[in-house]
Amino acid sequence: MSMSKETRLGGAILERLVGLWGEWLPQLNVCEIVTGKISYLAVWLPEDVENYVDEAWGKSASDGFMINNLAQFMCMAAVQDALPQVEDAGCAPSPRPTETLREALASLGIEYREAFGTLTRRYAVVTHYPFKGGCEICHLQSQCPKGQGQAESPSILLPGYEAENKEN
């Protein structure tokens, strides 16, 4: 509710979200990636969830928004469960994508897109594990409104609105 800025949800909407939560929870991937001395936490939902959200956007903007928020919330809730400091910091900082990290992510089916500084999975988070700091250590700080001191600015990038080229 907090992500969508709603103060209450109707019964039918709540039932739908609870149903999707139950369907997607077994598909939520959470793992530790160890690359030498550095460890990372990776959390992601599969492409099927992305496709479902895309279909919802196509049918109704409000449904798409609501379901997109649910997928984002699931990922961030998992991150905050593993790293409670993320909630206090307000950021799960993105690590610099070393070659070793890129290879480890690729082995999990998550490619790193250099042009955008994003992952191929829309609902995915990779951050340091254990927690090492907030926005100040984030690789994407220069591209993030929060990293630029605009704390109230949204730091979400909706699909199809990537700034540079439109490659995936």
C-alpha positions as CSV (number, residue, x, y, z in Angstrom):
1,M,0.0,0.0,0.0
2,S,2.8,2.4,0.8
3,M,4.4,2.0,-2.7
4,S,1.2,2.7,-4.5
5,K,0.3,5.6,-2.1
6,E,-3.1,3.9,-1.3
7,T,-4.6,4.2,2.2
8,R,-6.9,1.2,1.8
9,L,-7.5,-1.6,-0.6
10,G,-10.9,-3.1,-1.6
11,G,-11.6,-6.7,-1.0
12,A,-11.3,-7.8,-4.6
13,I,-8.0,-6.0,-5.1
14,L,-6.6,-7.4,-1.9
15,E,-7.6,-10.9,-2.8
16,R,-6.0,-10.5,-6.2
17,L,-2.7,-9.3,-4.7
18,V,-2.7,-12.0,-2.1
19,G,-3.2,-14.6,-4.9
20,L,-0.3,-13.2,-6.9
21,W,1.9,-13.1,-3.8
22,G,1.2,-16.8,-3.2
23,E,1.8,-17.6,-6.9
24,W,5.1,-15.6,-7.1
25,L,6.6,-16.3,-3.7
26,P,7.9,-19.8,-4.7
27,Q,9.4,-18.1,-7.8
28,L,11.3,-15.5,-5.8
29,N,15.0,-16.2,-6.0
30,V,17.3,-15.2,-3.2
31,C,21.0,-16.2,-3.1
32,E,24.4,-15.1,-1.9
33,I,27.0,-14.7,-4.6
34,V,30.6,-15.1,-3.4
35,T,33.3,-13.8,-5.6
36,G,36.6,-14.1,-3.7
37,K,36.6,-11.8,-0.7
38,I,33.4,-10.0,-1.7
39,S,29.9,-11.3,-1.3
40,Y,26.6,-10.0,-2.8
41,L,22.9,-10.6,-2.2
42,A,20.9,-11.3,-5.4
43,V,17.1,-11.2,-5.4
44,W,15.0,-11.6,-8.5
45,L,11.7,-12.7,-10.0
46,P,11.6,-14.6,-13.3
47,E,10.7,-13.3,-16.7
48,D,7.2,-14.9,-16.3
49,V,6.4,-12.2,-13.7
50,E,7.6,-9.5,-16.0
51,N,5.4,-10.8,-18.8
52,Y,2.4,-10.9,-16.4
53,V,3.0,-7.3,-15.4
54,D,3.4,-6.2,-19.0
55,E,0.0,-7.8,-19.9
56,A,-1.6,-6.0,-16.9
57,W,-0.2,-2.7,-18.1
58,G,-1.7,-3.4,-21.5
59,K,-5.2,-4.0,-20.0
60,S,-5.2,-1.3,-17.4
61,A,-2.7,1.3,-16.2
62,S,-4.0,1.0,-12.7
63,D,-3.7,-2.8,-12.7
64,G,-0.3,-2.5,-14.2
65,F,0.8,0.0,-11.6
66,M,-0.6,-2.1,-8.7
67,I,0.9,-5.4,-9.9
68,N,4.3,-3.7,-10.8
69,N,4.4,-2.4,-7.2
70,L,3.7,-5.8,-5.8
71,A,6.7,-7.3,-7.7
72,Q,9.0,-4.5,-6.6
73,F,7.8,-4.8,-3.1
74,M,8.4,-8.6,-3.0
75,C,12.0,-8.1,-4.1
76,M,12.7,-5.2,-1.7
77,A,11.0,-7.1,1.2
78,A,13.3,-10.0,0.6
79,V,16.4,-7.7,0.5
80,Q,15.2,-5.9,3.7
81,D,14.6,-9.3,5.4
82,A,18.2,-10.4,4.7
83,L,19.7,-6.9,5.2
84,P,17.6,-4.9,7.7
85,Q,20.0,-1.9,7.4
86,V,18.7,-1.3,3.8
87,E,15.4,0.0,5.1
88,D,17.2,2.4,7.5
89,A,19.6,3.6,4.7
90,G,16.8,3.9,2.2
91,C,19.0,2.3,-0.4
92,A,20.2,-1.2,-1.5
93,P,23.3,0.2,-3.2
94,S,24.3,-1.3,-6.5
95,P,27.8,-2.7,-6.5
96,R,30.3,-1.9,-9.2
97,P,29.8,-4.7,-11.8
98,T,33.2,-6.5,-11.8
99,E,33.8,-9.2,-14.4
100,T,33.5,-11.8,-11.7
101,L,30.2,-10.5,-10.6
102,R,28.9,-10.3,-14.2
103,E,29.9,-13.9,-14.8
104,A,28.2,-15.0,-11.6
105,L,25.0,-13.2,-12.5
106,A,25.1,-14.6,-16.0
107,S,25.4,-18.1,-14.6
108,L,22.1,-17.4,-12.8
109,G,20.5,-16.2,-16.0
110,I,20.8,-12.5,-15.2
111,E,22.8,-10.5,-17.6
112,Y,24.2,-7.1,-16.8
113,R,23.3,-4.4,-19.4
114,E,26.3,-2.0,-19.5
115,A,24.5,0.7,-21.5
116,F,21.9,1.2,-18.8
117,G,23.6,0.0,-15.7
118,T,20.8,-2.5,-15.1
119,L,20.1,-6.2,-15.1
120,T,18.1,-8.1,-17.7
121,R,15.6,-9.0,-15.1
122,R,13.3,-6.1,-14.3
123,Y,12.5,-7.2,-10.8
124,A,16.0,-7.8,-9.5
125,V,18.3,-6.4,-6.9
126,V,22.0,-7.0,-6.4
127,T,23.7,-5.4,-3.4
128,H,26.6,-6.0,-1.1
129,Y,26.3,-8.8,1.5
130,P,26.7,-8.0,4.3
131,F,25.5,-4.4,4.2
132,K,28.4,-2.0,3.5
133,G,26.6,1.4,3.3
134,G,23.9,3.3,1.5
135,C,23.8,5.7,-1.4
136,E,27.4,6.8,-0.8
137,I,28.8,3.5,-2.1
138,C,26.3,2.9,-4.9
139,H,27.7,2.4,-8.4
140,L,24.6,4.1,-9.9
141,Q,24.8,7.2,-7.6
142,S,25.4,9.6,-10.5
143,Q,22.2,8.4,-12.3
144,C,19.9,8.2,-9.3
145,P,17.8,11.1,-8.1
146,K,18.3,10.0,-4.4
147,G,22.1,9.8,-5.0
148,Q,22.0,13.4,-6.3
149,G,20.3,14.7,-3.1
150,Q,16.8,14.7,-4.3
151,A,15.5,12.3,-1.6
152,E,11.8,12.7,-2.5
153,S,12.4,11.9,-6.1
154,P,11.4,8.5,-7.4
155,S,14.4,6.3,-8.4
156,I,12.4,3.9,-10.4
157,L,12.9,3.4,-14.1
158,L,9.8,2.2,-15.9
159,P,10.2,-0.3,-18.8
160,G,10.6,1.4,-22.1
161,Y,11.9,4.7,-20.6
162,E,15.6,4.0,-20.6
163,A,17.5,7.2,-21.4
164,E,20.2,6.1,-23.9
165,N,19.5,3.5,-26.6
166,K,16.5,1.1,-26.5
167,E,18.6,-2.2,-26.5
168,N,17.8,-4.9,-24.1
